[in-house]
Amino acid sequence: MKFVDEYRESESVRRLARALARRTTRPWTLMEVCGGQTHAFLKFGLDALLPKEIELIHGPGCPVCVTPVEAIDRALDLAARADVIFCSFGDMLRVPGSERDLLAVKAAGGDVRMVYAPLDAVRLARDNLTKQVIFFAVGFETTTPATALAVLTAARQGIENFSLLTAHVLVPPALESLLASPNCRVQGFLAAGHVCAVVGYREYEPIARRNRVPIVVTGFEPLDLLQGVYRCVNQLEEGRFEVENSYGRVVLPDGNPSARAMVDEVFGAVPQRWRGMGEIPASGLALRPRYAAFDAARRFRATEPRTEPESPCIAGLILQGIEKPRDCPAFGRECTPEHPLGAPMVSSEGVCAAYYRYRRLERSGQGAKG
């Protein structure tokens, strides 16, 4: 398959791994931001090909995982209403709130539906005028254009029974927050190519300069990822701290101007709470005043946040790259994909789910790196 098979060719991967080993002269700690990249590193065994001097730590680039418990609880309250059809991507259905998840609400009689795109929820609203249809808008910059299109479509068609529960988040402020932490060990970032395909990478350039940290925009195939690691290490070895685009077949410096304009029309940046990371300034998106009628949090009376139950889950430390899944006492025991204690074990991009699938028999300090 074009643009897939050639990026998985085994000898090319081995050759690049050997070049990386020759280039690496000292220990370096790199963070791949995106959970999809974490899964690819482990699925293809790329972490085992890295020189022993390179440590991979895993970032908060799983939007399901960083959605705070209070947002989940709000979704659960809305989904339980008799007059609501609550729509969500599949990953969110099993993310635990304070007491239950969306599948439990569905089992108790709530009209909870999995959709594949926000426009599916708009169509449901058009076809079910006696119901309030709410779409749980979760995701990074990659999914925000589709949500913005749904709002613009509903506004243009005069669909008044459609609204959003918004939990969209932005990557660059999260990187700034991580770098500002006294516990940060990150010396270089692999930035998510699909995010940059939408927004470009200009916004990363001041982050690299201010924090003296290289940022390499990287894809998701084996050669993409190893090339990203190589470029990041090469900068570190040379003492450079720049943004490089290693995913040029997809990413342009300014991203997709049409998609960006649509998002800017509908949303504005606001402070946002992240699971395990607290509130990060300008890291979330909220509907602009002209589209406030589509805000489910305004349309329906907000409930008081519940107290998050105590749990052995260390999702917050894992999402910040401070700990790894196998350091969690509940990993693979009380916490499994069938009975998750935290969102990173649920999502298809969750780091705990990746370790459970590909590395669950390893313990801290044993087996492959990463």
Buried (B, 14 or more C-beta within 10 A) or exposed (E): EEEEEEBBEEEBBEEBBEBBBEBBEEEBBBBBBBBBBBBBBBEBEBBEBBBEBBBBBBBBBBBBBBBBBBBBBBBBBBBBBEEBBBBBBEBBBBBBBBEBBBBBBBEEEBBBBBBEBBBBBBBBBBEEEEBBBBBBBBBBBBBBBBBBBBBBBBBEEEBEBBBBBBBBBBBBBBBBBBBEEEEBEBBBBBBBBBBBBBBBBEBBEEBBEEBEBBBBBBBBBBBBBBBBBBBBBBBBEEEEBBBBBBBEEBBEEEBBEEBBEBBEEBBEBBEBBBBBBEEBEBBBBBBBEEBEBBBBBEBBEEEEBBEBEEEEBBBBBBBBBBBBBBBBEBBBEBBBEEEBBBBBBBBBBBBBBBBBEBBBEBEEEEEBBB
